[in-house]
Structure formats: C-alpha cells, structure tokens
Amino acid sequence: MIQNAHAASSRPWVAETEPPFLRIQKVTKKFGDFTAVDEVSLDIYRGELFCLLGGSGCGKSTLLRMLAGFEAPSEGRIEIDGQDMAGIPPYERPTNMMFQSYALFPHMTVERNIAYGLLREGVKRDEAMSRVADILKLVQMTQFARRKPHQLSGGQRQRVALARALVKRPKVLLLDEPLGALDKKLREETQFELLKIQETLGITFIVVTHDQEEAMTLSTRIGVMDEGQIVQVGEPAEIYEHPSSRFVADFVGSVNLFEGRISVDEKDRLEIDSAEMGGTIHVGHSTSCTLDQKVWYALRPEKVRLDREEPVGEANRARGMVEEVLYLGGQSIYKIKLDSGKSVKATKPNLLRHEDDAISWDEPAWISWGDTAGVVLTR
Amino acid sequence: MATLIERVPPMRWTAGLLRRLGLHGRGLVIAVPFLWLLVFFLVPFLVVGKISVSEALIARPPYAPLLEWDGWRLNIIVNIENFRYLWTDSLYINAYFFSIQVAFVSAVIALLIGYPMAYFIARSPEPRRTFLLMMVILPFWTSFLLRVYAWQGFLRSNGVINNTLISMGIIDTPIQMLQTNFAVYLGIVYTYLPFMILPLYANLVKLEESLLEASADLGGRPMATFFYVTLPLSLPGIIGGFMLVFIPAIGEFVIPELLGGPDTLMIGRVLWNEFFSNRDWPVASAVAIAMLVAVVVPIMILRSLQARLTEEK
C-alpha cells in the first residue's frame, strides 16, 4: 500500500488546526420506507482526498448526490466553506461531479464538453477556450480536442470527464467510482495521475468507491460506510491496522477472525481463550472490554508466520494442515486448516526465485504471530 | 427450426422449391416485403406514370394508350402537356403551396404540443408511463373517419363549443369554425399528434438522466439544459415525428373535405376532383406524380439529416 504524501504533511483532522471545509451534520436520506443514508456526520478539510468506501447499496452514492444537490437530505445539514447548501440547486453549488458513466455530452466535441460549464457561467468565449486548452494539456488530451466522445477509448473519456469537472475549479470535486470502468493496468496508472492532479490544483476531492485498494492508494482519509452509516473514519493505515469492527476488518483487505473470551484483563495485556483457534491468544495492549466478554481477534494474513518446526511459547500459535497454496507471483497465499477445524489464511512473500524446500500443500505446519500482530474487536 | 422444416413434408417441398429458385434464409425474409412493394407500389406507380403522359379521351378507360401499333411500326406517344398544364393553371400551384403550408404549420403545432407531452411521458415513473402511452394510442381504436366527423359536431354553428359559449353568455352569435382553415389545422393536428408523440417519446426515453444532471452540475439552468442538451439530442426524434406528420398531411383529403371550407384547396382535394368530378385521369395522374416529387425532395433532405445525427452518437 502506498501512503499518500498528504497524510504525512498536513493532517488538520488530527490537530484541528483549521475549521472543516465541508461539514455533513446528521444527514439522513429516506426513499419511502428505505433509509439510504442514516444520520451521517462527517467533517472534511480543505485539500483532502476523502474516500467514501462501501459495498453497493451502502448509501455512499446517495451521500455524494446530496453533496452535488441532485437529492435533498430528508434531515440534517450540509455546509460547504461555511455556506449552508439547503435549497441551493446543483447549478449554483460550488461543486462539480465526475459521473460514474462519465455523462459526456455525445453531441459535443471534447473541447465543447469541457467548455460547457465555463460558458454557462458566463465566461467569455476566448477565455473559456484558453482555459479548456490548459486543462486539456493537464490531462494530456490536447490532440483529441476535436473528437466526439464516441471516438474515444474508455480511458480517454475518463480524462475528458475529469477535465470537464475540473475546469471550473470547483471548491469540492465529487468523483463517483472514477476508475471503475477502466481495466486494472490503466486504473493503477490513472490513480497516480489523479493524485498528481489533485496535488497540483489543491481542490478538495471526495471519491466514492467500492474498491478498497483504490481507496487505500488515493485517500488522505477513508470513511467506511455500511447500511447508510459511516462505521469508521480514518487514514488508510488506521483503517487497515486498527479496524473498529469485524465489518471494516473484513471489508478492507483480508483478515482471519478468531472468536474467543477474555480470560485475563490487565492494564497493558490481554489474554483471549479461543476455542475456534484452539488455544490462547496473548495481546500486548489493552482495550475497553470486561472479563469473559465475547471478542474477536483480527489477524491479517501477512502477519501470520508459517513454519514446519513447532514455535516456542505456548500462546499465539496453532498447528494445522496446508490445504491450498495460491501462487500470485510476488507472494503466495496459504490456506491452513487448523486442528480446531478453523481455516486460516497466511501470505508469504516469494523472496527467492526458486525455493526448493517451500512448504507445500498437504503438509503439516505451525502458524504463529507476535503479541502486537492483531487487533481485538468487540463488535 | 431447420429440423421442423425438414420434418413436415409440405414445408420441405416449399423450402426445396424456394432453394431451387435461389432463395433461402435472409434472402427470403427480404424478398417478401420487396415483392409486396413491387406489386402494390411500384407497378401502380408506373401505371399512374403512364396515364400521366397520355392524352385524355372520352372513352373507357378515359385516356389514350401509350403504345400504338399502326400496322407496321410501334409508336410511343408521350404527352407532357399535362405537366405543362399544371404550371399554367395557378390552381394547382396554389394547391401545392397551400398543402405544404398546411402540412408544415400543422407539423410545427403538433411538435409544440407533442414535445412537452412526450417529454412528460418519458420522464414518468414506469407504471404510469405505460398508461400514458396507452392513452396516446387509444384514439386509434376508433375509426379515423368517425373522429373527424365528431369534430363537425363540436365545431358547427349549433355544435357543442358554440352552444356552450352562448349558454355561458360569452358570445351572442355563433362563431364560424367549421368550414374554415382553422378547422383543417385543428383536425390535422388532432389526428396526427400521436405520430409526433411516439417517435419523440422513443427518443426522449433513451435520454440519460445523468446527462441532464451533468448539465445542471456544470451550471446549466433548466432552460440552458433544455436548449443545449435535451433539444439537440432529441433532434432525430423531432425530425422523425415531423416527417410522420408532414408527409401524410400534404396529401390529406378527408380532413379538408369534412372540416374545410370551399377555399381550403389542398392537393388531395384537387386530385379527387380531377379524378372523380372532372374524369381527367391524365391530369389527375400528373398531379399525383408532381406531388410525389414535391414530397420526396424534402423527405430525402430530412432523412439524410436524421441519418447523420443518429450516426454521430
């Protein structure tokens, strides 16, 4: 995972050095009996690249559409740069949106598509055209200015859609699955370009995506959504290493979950008795829980050690049988069936080109991990 | 499919016969409408074309033959006098222009009324949309002739409209509506409105909501969105609807006959009079041919325009 440079340089959400730029306060959206967005509150700061991450139907797109003004919140308040957005139609909002389908006007050339927003704003034709030329250069589409959308490839359309949304220099740019329609290779390239453009222009980006990898790569912060609610907000590393619930742990990346009960609860140390894992788990930190409470221990596959020899110590270890080995090139995924019956995933980087003595399937093996490798989850 | 044809003897024999004639599969599918057009359009058209270049006779049939065998050679007698005659008598020219004017104005009015209706239907939620579309098509279930007659009942001096207005005290004497050009426009717009709405609807229903949202998002107010996005994108539908109203309205006979006055000289009526009152088949045929030419040119222009617009998307 690549860390965004922004996260390190300025993090106003940590120190609260500046007021939030975009405030969503207890916003609810109902469609009949169905609650699409349920009392969401969120503060987003100037220059952030904020990702709303969630599965389909989690309400992330509805939230974005409320920011753009296509839907009115049933309850709650949206504020952009100190201005209440209630009752302000889309064409008067300081936001621009890049649509999932791109929504390029099929009857206009690339140039006219991009100029559209400027001309509606009353910008003079000459000035509009020079600004269009600038933005076309930024997205490297200058030679396609006279083409129509149907004469472009998917990646080129994506750039035009981005340029059209950027050219008006909105206070907030809303992106709905911006890379969803691109193939994997192109998506990775475009991610970096999107980051570069965002840093160049300093516009606040809000990206809706269902792709956790995309969210990790792009964002300063991620808001994970489920069933209309924001379940966790945090920087990518925080979301990955300190998920607040089983849902987040499972949705962002891959995870092994061991159910168990707290057997020892001390100031900076916990012990969990897990029948599912078939042993005791030592945890090198405390969390707000009580003795004998039901908890889940979340352990990422890359933090699992896999050995033939029995590891020392009596906790944080279990024996099992390698069931499957998936070779992915850079790493391999091992599926191990523990003696307790639980299946566990472990990944191992392939450091050598030929490893003659690699652990293979149908071989007994031990898994083990350190005191700080996993997280205790209470929900 | 093939197995079914192979199994049933009469079908197998027919298929075999057709194959021997060089027809199978796709060729056959195209051949049927092609033959239909050949027999019921091209041949009659050639007959009309032949009559239009012959001389009128008081005989049966009331025109001179095109080919004459005078014992030792074949004479082809072509008489273009009929076409020249159309130019010299201002009646025909006026009737042409008036027909085109009526058809054009009616098509424009139908467009102005039909566009908002088609737009509204296309933007309605699904169950209501089907119902509204049904309402548009519903008039076709009653005979066209009956519906035009019904308008007479509404428009005549002691008809529904005049009676209502008089009883409400708005007017003292009935307004002359029947047998005016107004009644003709009304009748044509009323009759052909569904032909305007349906192609417009078919076009507008495909218009992506996201395009309208994109326009609004980029600062386009509703009016701007309409003129810069909706209208240009619905141009193929507009042209389609316009043609479906304009073309049949030019040759319309029933509506001007039933609702129009003596001065409503449309080409369909002239044609009728020429054929049935005057019994001058050659001139009538010439009128028909000239009308076809007059209509085909604008159709071809509109068709190519429509094709270009559709292709661009």
Boltz contact constraints between the chains, C-beta under 6 A:
constraints:
  - contact:
      token1: [A, 68]
      token2: [B, 217]
      max_distance: 6.0
  - contact:
      token1: [A, 70]
      token2: [B, 213]
      max_distance: 6.0
  - contact:
      token1: [A, 90]
      token2: [B, 216]
      max_distance: 6.0
  - contact:
      token1: [A, 90]
      token2: [B, 217]
      max_distance: 6.0
  - contact:
      token1: [A, 91]
      token2: [B, 216]
      max_distance: 6.0
  - contact:
      token1: [A, 91]
      token2: [B, 219]
      max_distance: 6.0
  - contact:
      token1: [A, 91]
      token2: [B, 220]
      max_distance: 6.0
  - contact:
      token1: [A, 91]
      token2: [B, 221]
      max_distance: 6.0
  - contact:
      token1: [A, 96]
      token2: [B, 217]
      max_distance: 6.0
  - contact:
      token1: [A, 97]
      token2: [B, 217]
      max_distance: 6.0
  - contact:
      token1: [A, 99]
      token2: [B, 210]
      max_distance: 6.0
  - contact:
      token1: [A, 101]
      token2: [B, 210]
      max_distance: 6.0
  - contact:
      token1: [A, 103]
      token2: [B, 210]
      max_distance: 6.0
  - contact:
      token1: [A, 103]
      token2: [B, 211]
      max_distance: 6.0
  - contact:
      token1: [A, 103]
      token2: [B, 214]
      max_distance: 6.0
  - contact:
      token1: [A, 106]
      token2: [B, 313]
      max_distance: 6.0
  - contact:
      token1: [A, 107]
      token2: [B, 232]
      max_distance: 6.0
  - contact:
      token1: [A, 107]
      token2: [B, 233]
      max_distance: 6.0
  - contact:
      token1: [A, 116]
      token2: [B, 218]
      max_distance: 6.0
  - contact:
      token1: [A, 117]
      token2: [B, 218]
      max_distance: 6.0
  - contact:
      token1: [A, 117]
      token2: [B, 219]
      max_distance: 6.0
  - contact:
      token1: [A, 120]
      token2: [B, 219]
      max_distance: 6.0
  - contact:
      token1: [A, 120]
      token2: [B, 220]
      max_distance: 6.0
  - contact:
      token1: [A, 120]
      token2: [B, 224]
      max_distance: 6.0
  - contact:
      token1: [A, 121]
      token2: [B, 219]
      max_distance: 6.0
